[in-house]
Amino acid sequence: MDIIYTDLIKLMDAEKVKVNEPLSNFSYTKTGGPGDYVVTPTSYEEVHAVYKYALGAGVPVTILGNGSNLIVRDGGIRGIVMILTGLDEIRLEDGGRIVAQSGAAIIETSRFALEHRLTGLEFACGIPGSVGGALYMNAGAYGGEVSDVLKEALVIDGAGELVTMPVEEMDLAYRSSRLAREGFVVLEATFELKVGVYDDIKAKMDDLTFQRESKQPLEYPSCGSVFKRPPGLFAGKLIQDAGLQGQQIGGAQVSTKHAGFIVNVGGATATDYLELIAHVQKTVKEKFGVDLETEVKIIGED
C-alpha cells in the first residue's frame, strides 16, 4: 500500500483521505486535474498533524478553501492537497468580535454579523470565498476590505508552529498578504466589529446583494473577477472596449453580462481558461497598452 496514504490515515479517518481525486470537484469553475492526496480535515489538530507530517516527509502541501478564486491546471497538483472547508464554525466573543474558522464562508460570516447586529462586514455579503481565502487575498468589494475589520488570526507558520498573528504583521494590501506569500495556514480569524442597527445593516446588505446579482454572471460557474483593477482603470471596461465580451475558447467565455468574469458555459477545461486569459491580456495590451494582472490564483501542473 502507498506509504503516504498509509501515513495519512494514521492522522485522520480514512474517509477524509482521497487518492488521485479530481480537483474539479472542489473548484467554482468545475475545472482542474487530480490531487495526488486530497485530505479534508475537520479539526485544527488534524490540519496541524498533516502539515507537520508533510514538512517532515518532504511532501509538497497545498492549502485550499472553497476554490472560488482559483484555477487548478489540468495536470492537477502533486503531493498533499488540504481542503479546509470542514473548518466552518463561527462564534461570537465579547466586545463585538466574531471568530470564524478558515473554511467558513465569508458570506456566512457577514450574515452572522447581521444576526448579532454588528456592522463592518456588510461589504463581504457577496464575496463567495472562504474566510482563509479572504485573508490570503485581503478580499474586498464595494469600498470595504478584510483589513478594515480584521484584528488577528490563528495560523500555522512556515516552520509548522501555531502562532496568533496580529493584523499589523500580515502586510495586507490590494489582493495580497504576507500570509499568501509565505504560505501560512489560516485556522481562524478574529474580526472586530461595531454594534449597529439591524435594519440599517440589512438594508445595506440587501442593496449590495442586488447590485451583485444584477451585474455578475452568477448563473454560470466562474472563478469570480479574473483580473486585478489597473490603477485608475477598470479591467472589465478595458475588456469590453477591446471587443472581447462573448469571446470563447472551448467552454470558457468572457461573460456577456460582466466582461471582468470568465465563465464555464459547458465543458470548459483549465487550459481553455488559461488560453482565454492570455488572449484577453494580449488584446488589451495591444489596444490600450495596459498589462492586466490576474487576481485569480492559478496553481497546479500543465
Disulfide bonds with the S-S distance in Angstrom:
none
